[in-house]
């Protein structure tokens, strides 16, 4: 059997969510988010974040980013992102297809700074260029790092001074919450909108887009429908988020994923394995020789992140809610042969 460290969405769903879906499988509901589960999930999320923000359930991260950014920005307006940002690298031009340019800042361990934002804005001074109007960040970042509260406060202050919206991609938000000093309440107060990732945190699919800036949620249901994001069975992701937010399951999954990744990281460091980035979350990036990678792929599945040179590549190891310690130990036992 091949153990997978490829991503955190390789398994169908957390057993608690599956059990609830089976329990409710023959019930009948009103469609398009008009059901009681959607209303209750929205209420639970609002309670957790401590704000009456507007909440919308969408299918996945790319769709959420495309729909929200496309709804907010005019055609001549642009969104600022780290050069490693998901909207810049892994969304097949979805934002540009809306007519909005992605302006990139060189990342520092996956993150951007207020200085980088100011530099981009200063380089676009007039109507002959696109107008920077939004800052996009991911937390966790694409290389597994996290923003601290101090960093997010600084970025928000910068955005306010420059008249920019701040939007946070929370595909792996549970992992970020478990690894930083930020709380869900901080997300409700320090950005115009963010999304709570379900797909990568135990749900079969679905993200909860939370819009704190009420001006940006006006007519948003029309936007979702117009852009093909409205789910007839909207109660399915809503039921998932009910289970995740009735108690602490959402945060618990994030913590368990991080704990597994941190154990893997600590053991790899003892072996002298080289790391590509500094991550305290559930993504681990290591540098290996090509021949070692070939051998590991016989028994384990993972993503080759990038090629460093003719002899070495970076691989990404991701822990999920289904990762067990014996999976990690099996990986460690094999890689020990080469160090």
Secondary structure, 3 states (H helix, E strand, C coil): CCEECCCCCCCCCCHHHHHHHHHCCCCCCCCCCCCHHHHHHHHHHHHHHCCCCEEEEECCHHHHHHHHHHHHCCCCEEEEEECCCHHHHCCCCHHHHCCCCEEEECCECCECCHHHHHHHHHCCCCCCCCEEEEEEEECCCCCCCCCCHHHHHHHHHHHHHHCCEEEEECCCHHHHHHHCCCCHHHHHHHCCEEEEECCCCCCCCCEEEEECCHHHHCCHHHHHHHCCCCCCCCHHHHHHHHHHHHCCHHHHHHHHHHHHHHHHHHHHHHHCCEECCCCCCCEEEEEEEHHHHHHHCCCEECEEEEECCCCEEEEEEECCCCCCHHHHHHHHHHHHHHC
